[in-house]
Amino acid sequence: MSPLVAVAVGSVAGGFVQGLSGFGFGLIALGIWAWVIDPTIAGPMVVFGSLLGQSLTFAVVRRGFDPQRLLPFVVGGLFGVPVGVALLRHIDPLGFKLAVGIILLVWCPTALLSGELPRVTRGGRMADAAVGWMGGVMGGLGGLTGPAPTLWCALRGWDRDSQRAIFQSFNFVMQGLTMAVYIMTGTITTKTLPFFVIEAPAMLLPTLIGARLYLRFSEAGFRRLILLLLTVSGLVLVASTLPRLL
């Protein structure tokens, strides 16, 4: 598969999952891009695609958007990112990703098979901020901003639009910060821009189709979708890191 074809295919698949669930663009797209695209180019492409997909689909969860509910997550995340970056000097990122993958592979299938998630009602905004901080740390350490707030929103028992509005907006802010850093540090070069030109139109229609299908999901169906995608995320993390560690 040529790089240009891989970019188009990964963008179509990642865009559809992004539109359907509100996250997971990088998980799907990198599964295709990693074979033929240089990592220094693939990283900015994931951030660009995620930001575009989240912008295109925010309308489907605007009813659940609550700035006051989102704020603790974002504040916590902003404080967490530099901590995660600092920990890079002391923690093996591969080992960290493997540990996160194992946790997801154990917890999410168990919750999926049980049919009912435990509901966390205590902790208030401080607990939400702590989860946002954890997401920021995981993002700075391994690019994993999504799992912690996504799982936490499900445990909170909020309706599907509120859940998606929180973790999608959180990821948007964190990835927007990442994109700004990429631009300021010159990570995005003239070699990257032609891939963006292919990526954007390729993911446009699939993302909108995924968003339309999202509207047909029940609360229980959306919960199962989130747990299933987090399980797949754990599987990908384990499969991609364990052989390199061994």
ABEGO torsion letter per residue (X at the ends): XBAAAAAAAAAAAAAAAAAAAGBGAAAAAAAAAAAABBAAAAAAAAAAAAAAAAAAAAAAAAAABBAAAAAAAAAAAAAAAAAAAAAAAABBAAAAAAAAAAAAAAAAAAAAAAGBBBBBABGEAAAAAAAAAAAAAAAAAAGBAAAAAAAAAAAAGBBAAAAAAAAAAAAAAAAAAAAAAAAAAGABBAAAAAAAAAAAAAAAAAAAAAAAAAAABBAAAAAAAAAAAAAAAAAAAAAAAAAAAX
